[in-house]
Amino acid sequence: MTATKQPAGGKAKKALLVLIFFGLLTAAGRVLTLNEPGNFWYGLLYHVALAATIGGLADWFAVTALFRRPLGIGWRTEILKKNRQRIMEALVDFCGRDLLGVEKIKGIINRESISDMMISYINEKGGKEKISAAVEAAGVKTLASIDIDRLARELSPVITNIIASIPTGKLVQHGLNDMTDREIGGPDTLASYAAGLGRELLHAKETQQVLLSEAEGLRRDYTAGGAMREMALSMAGLSPERIRELMNDAADKKLAEMAQKGTEAHEQLAGWISQRITAAETEGKLTAILTEKQQELATPELIAGLLASMMRQSFGSGAGDSAGSLAWREHFRTLTAEKLAEFAGNKVWQARLDEFVKEYLAGQLEAHHDFIIDLIRQRLDELSDEELIELSENYVADDLQIIRINGSVVGGMAGGLLYVIVSMAGRLVAA
């Protein structure tokens, strides 16, 4: 409601020119009628111009009286200033209760489709990128604001109690039962895995070095009995490398057979594994080991440290540029894009959004509508009489000048019509 001073309007200049024109025409008409008193047309011109001048002056007085004192006359003038309070209350009532009434605004809101506006914003006005950026920033800021050490300390007793309550004996017993259950392939799987692991160990560089050393020792022990043995081994080509090769072939063949289900070697290995697993000392040792580790883990300090380390790795350092934060940023962007795409085709979600937003706006409108009225009244009360008059003139005074033009035109027409009637009546009477 800040008034901006506008240049003098064209209508005001036109109204002034019209008034001057009819004033000059009145003078000219009067001179003509004095020279030729009986001339009908000169009389008509004079009376039209005179009535137009009077009408223009009257309407100029009326328009000016709205804002100030025309010709210094204070009676029934300065209407806006003198009736300010009543006019302001009427204006506040019109704007606040009629133009911006609660029911009118609610009716406008209810006619709109909030979901359509939302979809249009997402797909056509860059809303998807803006919403994704906002969700990402809010999510990362939330993660960065987490007190990781405090949260880890609060969670550690809960996790400690869970760990301490684990029945290690039953856990070991169930685990061993599963490992010996042939229906789920326990021993067979373990035998195949153990044989495969044995083959990997056999071909490892360190294992081959040990086998070569053993082959050299065996050959040295055997040839220590005499030169004939050395000659026999040499003729047979049994160098340490060849002996190692033979050992590798035999071991690899045996391990391959153990890994193959259905072979005798595999069944023997699986049976041996089952026997070792079901041995009482095995269960006791495993239970003791797990119980010991359970007791080591079931301390709040250790759990708190582990939790804090895991959360820092996941959430990031809080600066927004760590690996954890980058991962969460991508997660937020992907999740937002998925949900926005799903919203565009989900009529149930759209109906819920419409209902929620409209109910929220209606509630806020009813709760704070008086604020609109108070705001209008407060702003109007801040204006002095001079500022109010200037503001009103800047907006409507130029348009009010058309009243002056119309007054001159209508006055001229009325004056001409009355002159014609009087003239005709006079001639009829004379006749």
Secondary structure as the mmCIF struct_conf table of DSSP 4:
data_model
#
loop_
_struct_conf.conf_type_id
_struct_conf.id
_struct_conf.beg_label_comp_id
_struct_conf.beg_label_asym_id
_struct_conf.beg_label_seq_id
_struct_conf.end_label_comp_id
_struct_conf.end_label_asym_id
_struct_conf.end_label_seq_id
HELX_LH_PP_P HELX_LH_PP_P1 LYS A 5 GLY A 9
HELX_RH_AL_P HELX_RH_AL_P1 GLY A 10 ASN A 35
BEND BEND1 GLU A 36 GLU A 36
TURN_TY1_P TURN_TY1_P1 PRO A 37 GLY A 38
HELX_RH_AL_P HELX_RH_AL_P2 PHE A 40 PHE A 67
BEND BEND2 ARG A 68 ARG A 68
HELX_RH_3T_P HELX_RH_3T_P1 PRO A 70 GLY A 72
TURN_TY1_P TURN_TY1_P2 TRP A 75 ARG A 76
HELX_RH_AL_P HELX_RH_AL_P3 ILE A 79 LYS A 82
TURN_TY1_P TURN_TY1_P3 ASN A 83 ASN A 83
HELX_RH_AL_P HELX_RH_AL_P4 ARG A 84 ASP A 93
HELX_RH_PI_P HELX_RH_PI_P1 PHE A 94 LEU A 99
TURN_TY1_P TURN_TY1_P4 LEU A 100 LEU A 100
HELX_RH_AL_P HELX_RH_AL_P5 VAL A 102 ARG A 111
BEND BEND3 GLU A 112 GLU A 112
HELX_RH_AL_P HELX_RH_AL_P6 ILE A 114 GLU A 124
BEND BEND4 LYS A 125 GLY A 126
HELX_RH_AL_P HELX_RH_AL_P7 GLY A 127 ALA A 144
TURN_TY1_P TURN_TY1_P5 SER A 145 SER A 145
HELX_RH_AL_P HELX_RH_AL_P8 ILE A 148 ALA A 164
TURN_TY1_P TURN_TY1_P6 SER A 165 SER A 165
HELX_RH_AL_P HELX_RH_AL_P9 THR A 168 MET A 179
TURN_TY1_P TURN_TY1_P7 THR A 180 THR A 180
HELX_RH_3T_P HELX_RH_3T_P2 ARG A 182 ILE A 184
TURN_TY1_P TURN_TY1_P8 GLY A 185 GLY A 185
HELX_RH_AL_P HELX_RH_AL_P10 GLY A 186 LEU A 202
TURN_TY1_P TURN_TY1_P9 HIS A 203 HIS A 203
BEND BEND5 ALA A 204 ALA A 204
HELX_RH_AL_P HELX_RH_AL_P11 LYS A 205 THR A 223
TURN_TY1_P TURN_TY1_P10 ALA A 224 GLY A 225
HELX_RH_AL_P HELX_RH_AL_P12 ALA A 227 ALA A 236
TURN_TY1_P TURN_TY1_P11 GLY A 237 GLY A 237
HELX_RH_AL_P HELX_RH_AL_P13 PRO A 240 ALA A 259
BEND BEND6 GLN A 260 GLN A 260
TURN_TY1_P TURN_TY1_P12 LYS A 261 GLY A 262
BEND BEND7 THR A 263 THR A 263
HELX_RH_AL_P HELX_RH_AL_P14 GLU A 264 THR A 278
BEND BEND8 ALA A 279 ALA A 279
HELX_RH_AL_P HELX_RH_AL_P15 ALA A 280 LEU A 297
HELX_RH_AL_P HELX_RH_AL_P16 PRO A 300 PHE A 315
BEND BEND9 SER A 317 GLY A 320
BEND BEND10 SER A 322 SER A 322
HELX_RH_AL_P HELX_RH_AL_P17 ALA A 323 GLY A 345
HELX_RH_AL_P HELX_RH_AL_P18 LYS A 347 GLU A 382
BEND BEND11 LEU A 383 LEU A 383
HELX_RH_AL_P HELX_RH_AL_P19 ASP A 385 SER A 392
HELX_RH_PI_P HELX_RH_PI_P2 GLU A 393 ALA A 397
HELX_RH_AL_P HELX_RH_AL_P20 ASP A 398 ALA A 430
#
